[in-house]
Structure formats: structure tokens, C-alpha cells
Amino acid sequence: MVELTFLGTGTSQGIPVIACECQVCRSLDFRDKRLRTSVHVKINGYSLVIDTGPDFRQQMLRENITHLDAILFTHAHKDHTAGMDDIRSFNFKHGRQMPIYATKEVIEQLKQEFAYVFSPVKYPGTPEVELRPITKDPFTLSDGKTTVIPIEVMHYKMPVLGFRFENLTYITDANYIPPPEMEKIKGSEVLILNALHKQPHISHFSLSQALEVIDQIKPRMAYLTHLSHLMGLHAQVSDELPSNVQLAYDGLKIKL
């Protein structure tokens, strides 16, 4: 069984955006309040988070997540990595290092941004991590039995990893999916895909582009995430979508 919780569904600025007075940022609908994009996944009892953005601490507290087995990183942009320091609480509770699954490029960036974590002489209380380099080839989680299939997509010129867990595929920060990677997604019952807003963008799918991908994959259900305030009000945009497509919102839970 796969259980997924949307920890955050907003783009790098979140919603509301600082100093913005648009109708989305002033909306009272809780679905229009979006932290930076991340998800919590439980698969066969194994608990993991994909990306630790700036809102990681707040997301863990809101969802009362008290056990975490691993972290998977999609790419090295700050809105997906900035909260890594807060994994310390899980180090203290579990009494062990936190397995980190990421490509070598992401690992090198983490070593720069969190140099104190990887220093030969560590300050007491800094995060303890166990680096587990991955590529776009399938890998097994630290439980020794759960296989994850990476999906390499392009975020402008940057490779980004999405992940498939059984019949659920999660992809964020993409504007192009190469044909061989599309084949990895086919057969997914649930597809989670980024859609920044309705206008074309240099590094993210627009709403129409995301719907085209969904139409090719034909999942039973699709959820759109990494949304900008420029997408529009949740309630209004929802009325424009096909019956098998929904805007995700913070706190939404799905099960397969």
C-alpha cells in the first residue's frame, strides 16, 4: 500500500507571496494557502519525505510525523533543500543517521550549502546523514525490499528526478519528459505532476502542457502540484479541469 500526503503544493515563493495583494494571496480558502512543494510517502510501512524545503519543520509538525526512515531529493534548488537542518530531531529520536537518497550532483550541492554537516570536525548536535547516491536506475530503500523507480525529467537544462512507487508516480519541477522516461510512467494509476500556472514558462509545465502529459499517460487520477498564485483560485481552476484531474492542496492525503 502507498499512502501519500501533500506537505506543500506551492512554488518557490509559496502562497501567499510576500507583499502580494492578488485575490489568490488574499483568499480565505485554506486550499489557496500553499507551502513549498514536498510530499510524505508511506509505502509498506516505510516512511519517507521527498524534498526538505524551507517549510520542512512546519510540515512535520502540522502532519504530526514522528517517524521518518529516509529522505529523497529531486534536485538541488533551495526551495527543495533548505530545511535539511531540521532532520536533527529525527536523529535525536531514532538514534541513527538519516539516509539521504540523491544524485551525485545534488549531494555535491548539499555539501556546499550545509558544509557544517559534512565537516570532518563536527559541532555537537548537527544533522547526521548517511549519503546514498542514486542515478536514474531503480534502487532499493533501506528496508531492503522496497523498490523505487526514478524518472529523469528536465527542469529547463537541469535534470530532476521524479519517483515511481508501485502504481504512483510523483514529478515536480519539469517542463520536459524524455520518451524513455515517459515509458517508465505508463501504467501509473496515480500521477502527480507540476503545473506552475496557465502561461508558458521556461522551466515548468503550464496547465495545458501538464494536461497533455496526463492525457498521454491516462492515469486513473492525476493531481497538480508546485502551483503559483498566478494559476488562479483553487475553486475556480478546479471547475475547469477534467474529471480525473485535481489541484492538490496542502494536507491532502491519497491512498493506493
N, C-alpha and C positions, 0 to 999 in steps of 0.2 A: 504493500500500500504506500502511496505517495500522498503526503499532506503538505500543502504549501500555504504560507501566509505572506501577503504583501506587506513588508515592513515599511516601504516607501515607494511611491509611484511618480514622484516628481523629477524634473530635470535638475541640472546642476544648481540652479538658484532656488529650487523648491517653490512651493506656493503656500501662502502669499509671498511675492517677491518684495524685498526691501524697497520701500519708498514708492511702490506701485499703487495706484488708486483705481485700477481697472475693475470691472464688475466681477471678474473671477477672483481677484485678490481680496475683494471686499465681500465675497459671498459668505453666507451663513450656513451653507450646505457643508456638512462635515466631509463629504466626498471631494470637495474642492480644496481641502487642506492637504497638501502633499509634501512629505519629507523626501529626502533624496533616495533614489531608487535602490532597493535591496529586497531580497526575499529570504525567508526561513523555510527550509525544507526538512521534513522528517520522512525518511524512507526506510522501511523495515526497522523502525525504532532508532535509526541513526539520525542525529540532529546536526544540521549544518546551516551555515549562512553563506549566501552568495553576495560578496562585497560588504565592506565596512565603511560606509560613508560618514560624513560629518555628524549624522544623526544616530549613529550606532547605539550609543548609550541610551538615548531616549526610546529608541525602538525596542531594545531588550527589556527595558522597564515597562513600557506600555503593554507588551505581549507576555510579560511575566515568563520570559525564557530563562530558566535556571540551570539548564544543562546544554552544553554545546560541544560537539565532538570534533568539528573541523570548520575551516573557512576556505571557500573557493573564491578566487579573484578572476574577474572577467578581463580587466585591463588596469592600467596604472593611473588613470585620471583621478584627480584629487577627490571628486565627488563620489568615488567608489572605494577610496583607500583611507581617507583622512581619520577615520575613527578607530584605526587598528590598535592604538594605545589602550583602548578600553577593554581589550580582551584580558587584561590583567586580572579582572575579577574572576574570570573563569579559571585562570591559572591558580589563583589562590584557593578557589572552591574545589577544583578537581585534583589539585596537587600534581599537575603534569604540564608539559609543554602543549601548545595548541598546534595541531597540524595545519599547515598552510599549503594549499594547492594553487600553483600559479606557474605561468611560463617563465623562462629564464629572464626575459625582458622585464616582466613585472617584478620579479624578485630583485633584479638589479635596481630598479626604481625604488622599491621598498627599502633597500639597504641605504639609499641616499636620503630618503625622506625621514627614515626612522633609524638613523645611524647609531643612536644610543642603544637600540635593541640588539644590534649585531656587533657591538664593540667587544673586543677581547676582554676588557676590564669593564664589567657592567655595574651600574649603580643599583643598589638593592631595590627590588620592587618593580623593575622594568619588565615589560612583557617577555614571556618565554615562548618562543615559537620553534616549531620543527618544520623546516622547509622541505616540501615535496614537489620538485619540479615536474611539470606536465607539458605535453605537446597537444596537438590536435588528435592524438591517438587515444582510444579508450583507456581508462585507468580504473583501478580498484581502490575504494576508500579504505581507511584504516581498520574497518571491521573485518577486512579480508574477504568479503563476499559480495559487496555492492558495487556494481559496475556503472561508471558514468561515461557518457559519450560526449566529448567536446565537439562543438560546432564552430568552426573558424569563420567569422564574418568580418566585413571591412567597415571601419568607422572612419570614413574618408580614406586616408592612407595607412591607418593603424589597424593591425589585426586585433580582433577582440574575440574572446571565447564565449559562446553560449554553451549551455549544457542540457543534455537529454537524460532524464531519469525515467526508465521504463517507457511509458507512453506519454510523458510530459516533457515538453521542450521549452526552455527559457532562453530568450535572446534579448539583450539590451544593447544600446549604442551601436546600431548598424544602419548602413544605407545601401549595402550590397551583400548578397549571399551567393557565393560561387556555386555553380551547378553541382559539383560533387558534395558540397556541404548541404545543399537542398535535399539531396538523396538521403542524407542521414536523418533529416527531419520527417520525411514522409512516413505516414503511419501513426504519427502522434495523435492521440485523442485530444490532448490539450496543447495549444500553442500560445506562449506568452511572448509578445513582440513589442518593440519600441515604436512609438508614433509620436513625434515631437509636437507637431501642430499641422495645420492644413496646407501651409505653403511649403514649396520645395526648400530643402536645407542641404548644406554641403556635406554633412556627416551623419544625419539621421533620416530615417524614413519619415515621410509625411504621412498623413492619414490615408490618402488614396494609395500611396505606394505600399503601406502596410497591408491594406485590404487586398491588394493584388497578390502579395505573397500568401496571405491567408487563403485566398481563392485557389492558388496553386496547390497548397498543402491539403486543404479541405479537412481541417480538424473538426471533431465534434463540437468543440468550443474554443474560442480564442479570446485572449484578454490583452488589452493595450496598456502599456506602461511607459515610464520615462516621459511623462506628459508636461508640456509647457503651459503656462497661463494663457498663451496665445491660442491654444486649442479651443478654448471656449468653456462655458459652464458644463459641468458633468451632466446635468439633467437634460440640457438641450442637445448636446452632442450624442448622448445615448439614444435619443429618439431618431437619429439619422443613421444608425448602424444596422447592419444585417442582423437577423435573429440569433445567429451563432457567434456574434462578436459583442464584447462588453468592454467598457472602460474599466480598468482595475481601479481600486481605491485603497488607501491605507487601511490595513486591518482586515481586508477581505481574505477569507480562507477558502481553499478549494481542496477536494479530495478525489483521488482516483482509486 
